[in-house]
């Protein structure tokens, strides 16, 4: 056994002396140190570049904010007129949509006066909600294309004069209508739907 240990030690020593080169190891260590230093320098440069970019962005945002604040503080006629025109346009669109919805609800109720008051309320709601569909249908197709007249018994004639309470008749007269013989003329669809 002693011989086997001695032989193993001899082989290990021979391999170590054959492969060990102090100059090569010093060169490899020097190369690793240079690479680590290069990586550290590169990381420092990237951090400095990112910090400079962030500082430039902050400065740019601050300058833009300062310029916007300065622009808001100074009075300019073109900006005033532009805002007036813009807000007037939006207000006219909203008012137009409101009146179109109200007219659609009114037309839908006036065309269905022969139905009970609960259904007339339903027609007022759907006429208002779907005014983008019902308004062109009633005004352009029914009235203009077909030439049918639209009865007008009131703004939103939901309740017949006999059905409405005294409060509604006194304070909300636009919701009350008086039926006549022409109310049945709006039943034009009833005969077509019966099979």
Secondary structure, 3 states (H helix, E strand, C coil): CHHHHHHHHHHHHHHHHHHCCHHHHHHHHHHHHHHHHHHHHHHHHHHHHHHHHHHHHHHHHHHHHHHHHHHHHCCCHHHHHHHHHHHHHHHHHHHHHHHHHHHHHHHHHHCCCCCCHHHHHHHHHHHHHCHHHHHHHHHHHHHHHCCCCCCCCCCCCCEECCCCCHHHHHHCHHHEECCCCCHHHHCCCHHHHCC
